[in-house]
Amino acid sequence: MALHRFFVPPEGIVDGVVEFSPSQSRQLAVVLRLNRGERCLVLDDAGWEYEVELGEPDPVAYRGRVRQRRLASGEPRLKVTLYQALVRGPKFEFVLQKCTEIGVSAIVPTITQRCVVAAVSEHRAGKAERWRRILTEAAEQSGRGRVPVLRPTVLFEQACSEARGLSVIPWEQERTRTLADALRTGPDGTARPVPLAANLFIGPEGGYTEAEIDLARRYGVVPVTLGGRILRAETAAIVATTLILAAAGDIG
């Protein structure tokens, strides 16, 4: 049986003793009902994984002792930054959860011309803490070694200007260039090694405007096709993340 996984900040691991947060303590003692001597995995979000032997159950301040320390696994070689246009709350949270499971390294909420007003308003209501909790829980569940970074919300042009290295933008009017093409060949068509990092732009429910695609091109962002079918925004994020990591050899 796989050990339960918990992200604990480095300051929560001192002299070989791990101190869990109140919410984690309650989960360990009340929900999972783990007892003294049982083990779990603790990750410090800095690249290390600890096998921890639990002490006496305590629903408020559970502690454990480190029995083994090793490099964390579960992280893809290709670091994908997802620039996700804001969509309505449940859909955006679904993207956060599933793309974390698949392997994105960072997520940047992005405001585009066709973002619906309700989606922007929901974001301004203050969802960052809830979003980080979703990312953490998804990373624990999927065996990740790090929690994806949630960066501040930006406007589309700022997103294009700050993206460095290989950047792709799925667009329904692109017919020939695929994600795999963009990953493995340069603008002149010559083969190149798979990069260590890539930026993936995903639009809102209404898609990108032609003006936004022209702007993206000026910043070196490459339009690509995801195939002959029109995908919902949340589906496109999941499919494109999977395709880019598969093309890099990380999936399958």
Helices and strands as residue ranges (DSSP letters): E 5-7, G 10-12, E 13-14, E 17-19, H 22-26, I 27-31, E 39-43, E 48-54, E 63-71, E 79-85, H 89-102, E 106-111, H 117-124, H 128-142, E 149-150, E 154-155, H 156-162, E 166-170, H 179-184, E 197-202, H 210-218, E 222-224, H 233-247
